[in-house]
Amino acid sequence: MSLYRVEVQGFIERCMMAVGTKPHHARSLAEVLVAADSRGHYSHGLNRMDMYVKDIKSGVCAVDGEPLAEKQSAATALVDGKNLLGPVVGNFCMNLAIRKAKEVGIGWVVAHGSNHFGIAGFYAMQALKDNMIGMSFTNTSPLVVPTRGKERTLGTNPLSVAAPAKDGDSFVLDTATSAVALGKVELSERHGDSIPDGWGCDPQGKITADPKRVLTGGGLVPIGGSEATGQRVSLEHLVRWVSLGGALARPWGHGEGMIRTPWVVVGCLSGAGGVLLGKCFSNVVVLPQADPDAPVLTPGDPERASLKKCEEMGGILYHINVVKYMNDYAKKIGVSELLPCDETVTT
Amino acid sequence: MSLYRVEVQGFIERCMMAVGTKPHHARSLAEVLVAADSRGHYSHGLNRMDMYVKDIKSGVCAVDGEPLAEKQSAATALVDGKNLLGPVVGNFCMNLAIRKAKEVGIGWVVAHGSNHFGIAGFYAMQALKDNMIGMSFTNTSPLVVPTRGKERTLGTNPLSVAAPAKDGDSFVLDTATSAVALGKVELSERHGDSIPDGWGCDPQGKITADPKRVLTGGGLVPIGGSEATGQRVSLEHLVRWVSLGGALARPWGHGEGMIRTPWVVVGCLSGAGGVLLGKCFSNVVVLPQADPDAPVLTPGDPERASLKKCEEMGGILYHINVVKYMNDYAKKIGVSELLPCDETVTT
């Protein structure tokens, strides 16, 4: 079924506030989740709201205070996220980076004491409003087994770059440094399918086609990083090492003894080039296609298609089960005004 | 056979000066090539000297003038490389980035009018001397076929990040955004081997195991980018779009009608963290190994092993044929003082 953005936004805000989140922090979170859904990244949208609610309820995320810039130079800053919701910290950092970029050409802001911040692209894209290039990186909990290793040590470490293009268009890369998302492996397992070589490894660190082995003691492999196929040394460490500090190697997550403080890094570059960027864009788009029915892909194309679909429908398409689950969940935490649940329009 | 670094360095300088390169420009080039060889990247070392000589002789690279910062802010600069040798432009930019980083926390410098600059890691590593994190990116001539495409449109677009670590150690990532280096495909073809899935495609854009088809009309595929294996949207565009300008999409190379002006982007971040970085390092290195004889790999490990070998031998190991070829080549361009060629010590 299709729901208005504003309905989903308001619902998430109500749920977050029901467990003690400040209204403007709840709004920040809701905006990221709705943006993810509109862009077709359902794994990072409404579907994940209960995770953030639980984080607040359990005290994993703080509700009081605001992020603070601990150290600053003209172009850089180190921010203490005060263990607040990730989007609160992400927005604070990106706004600071944009201000710095306006003044000195680039802003590079690193935060500790943050939490899960949703899709990385959301922050990078904020630079587009000012006709700047935006970048956003974070580490994640360990899901990835390093080359020749057999233990999950590395995060999927997303990275995003957004650049303005011609006529209001933009280039948005929003990806991670693991070969695939864990969700893809989970889906294959649920469907009883095997997985292609180079997605994940078993508990002995060997590449496996069995999704169950990846999920029980194995892990994802780094992007392009399987030594068995002779691919390049992976980019697995890139985000960790660009992030100014070493604490990134610390595992974080919900488990016992885990420290749940991902680092956030955002950057922003001012400078002209919008029109030229637009030209590059078309340069790629008009390329000869291997398959006449499959246009050459540029990062951001699938998201563009999803946004168009939302616009045509006047809302975001959700599976009825997701809406029902979220409504049940809301009742549990004492939210009475639920999402409209009209079964006459289902996906 | 093994040659002293200083012998190779001097030889390259003599050859470059024989065709009109200014002494300090020749020195810059020689330093990058020798560094590549010491780090085991023979594809980017002495072996490539004749390419640079030809570029000077044919006028593809200029010999007069010095790079110029056209536009500057406190933290950024746009440099005109004046079509000089790539290492001359790369060094100029990195020095400028380091100066800016010392002043305002980060320096981000973009150059046009450059040429092939050797290994990207050389520039990123210059930041290590000042205990800073260095980054270096460039586009290259088109060798890579974009997802769903069938024409070589994208470069291999190398990227490098260097970060100081504990006790003088460092982390150096020096990679590219294609699945493999073209040289690996060439080597497989020479050996009569097939190539693994996901290295390259044929002229119709289909993934192929036949290296010949990749080399004749096909191309490399982006890192992690084969849609057939369901991997992530690739990082193929990352460098192009972070590079402030759109002209990056312009093909360059030695062919007719090609514009040979790669862009260079370098960045430099000041900040503490060396000791902590060192800790992360060990964190990875002591991980349980999938194979007891194969330690867990961190980017930079193969280079570290090569440097150690050079140190033990007191020189760089070269295949005798490379030395002979280079001596013959030097004679052709009028260089009389050749590389020592002692066949009693061969590899």
Interface residues (C-beta under 8 A of the other chain):
Chain A: S73 A74 A75 T76 L78 E103 V104 G105 I106 W108 I133 M135 P146 T147 R148 G149 K150 E151 T153 L159 V161 A163 F171 L173 T175 A176 S178 A179 V180 A181 K184 P196 D197 G198 W199 C201 Q204 G205 K206 I223 G224 E227 T229 G230 Q231 R232 V233 S234 L235 E236 H237 L238 R240 W241 V242 L244 G245 G246 A247 L248 A249 L269 S270 G271 G273 V275 L276 L277 G278 K279 C280 N283 V284 L287 P288 Q289 A290 D291 A294 P295 V296 L297 T298 P299 P302
Chain B: S73 A74 A75 T76 L78 E103 V104 G105 I106 W108 I133 M135 P146 T147 R148 G149 K150 E151 T153 L159 V161 A163 F171 L173 T175 A176 S178 A179 V180 A181 K184 P196 D197 G198 W199 C201 Q204 G205 K206 I223 G224 E227 T229 G230 Q231 R232 V233 S234 L235 E236 H237 L238 R240 W241 V242 L244 G245 G246 A247 L248 A249 L269 S270 G271 G273 V275 L276 L277 G278 K279 C280 N283 V284 L287 P288 Q289 A290 D291 A294 P295 V296 L297 T298 P299 P302
